[in-house]
Amino acid sequence: MIRASRRRSSRRLALAVGGAVLVLLAAGCSSDGAPTIAVTVGEQQMDVEATQYCADGEGKRYSVTPQVLQVDADTTILIEVPDEVAESGWSFQVFGQGLGDEDLIGEVDVGQEASYELSTSDAVPAAYYIVIVQDSGADCEGLAGAWPIGFLRQ
């Protein structure tokens, strides 16, 4: 079950994600050094690129091509994060039609696990976004890593 989040977290995330909506799946690093997140849904696998990331105290924002994954109901979503993200802690937030405060459905704190499974039917709307958020470190002045992905349940 997805629990409601504090407003502070959703505002920070909505600002962090900015205009980016979605992008998808496979753990590793993108060409500019920000890690990617692996997302697998059934037989589909994609790399999710970061919309922002902080490394060694230097925060960067990235332009990414939004993607939406069409999924069947009651299918497992596997999110896998690289060690550097897992070690700092991470969570994901679920949004409805947009990425504003009013669209926030809930948040799941994953902690320091390297992966998390949920179902495509866990979110009530048929179209929704998940934004994976790395906990920010003291060196990053509140800037956290953010990886948005979108799902359209058929």
WOVENLIN-V551586 format. One record per backbone hydrogen bond with DSSP energy under -0.5 kcal/mol. CO is the residue of the C=O (numbers start at 1). NH is the residue of the N-H. Records with the same first field share a line. If there is no record, write none. Layout:
CO: NH, NH
This chain:
3: 107
6: 10
7: 11
8: 12
9: 13
10: 14
11: 15
12: 16
13: 17
14: 18
17: 20
24: 47
28: 36
30: 33
34: 30
36: 28
37: 48
38: 80
39: 46
40: 78
41: 44
44: 41
46: 25, 39
47: 25, 49
48: 37
51: 62
52: 146
53: 60
55: 58
57: 59
58: 55
60: 53
62: 64
64: 66
67: 150
68: 70
69: 152
71: 154
72: 75
75: 120
76: 42, 78
77: 79, 118
78: 40, 80
79: 116
80: 38
82: 85, 86
83: 87
84: 88
85: 89
86: 89
89: 135
90: 110, 111
91: 133
92: 108
93: 131
94: 105, 106
95: 129
100: 103, 104
101: 104
103: 96
106: 94
107: 3
108: 92, 110
110: 113
111: 90
114: 81
116: 79
118: 77
119: 122
126: 153
128: 151
129: 95
130: 132, 149
131: 93
132: 147
133: 91
137: 140, 142
138: 141
140: 143
142: 144
145: 134
146: 51, 52
147: 132
148: 23
149: 130
150: 69
151: 128, 153
152: 71
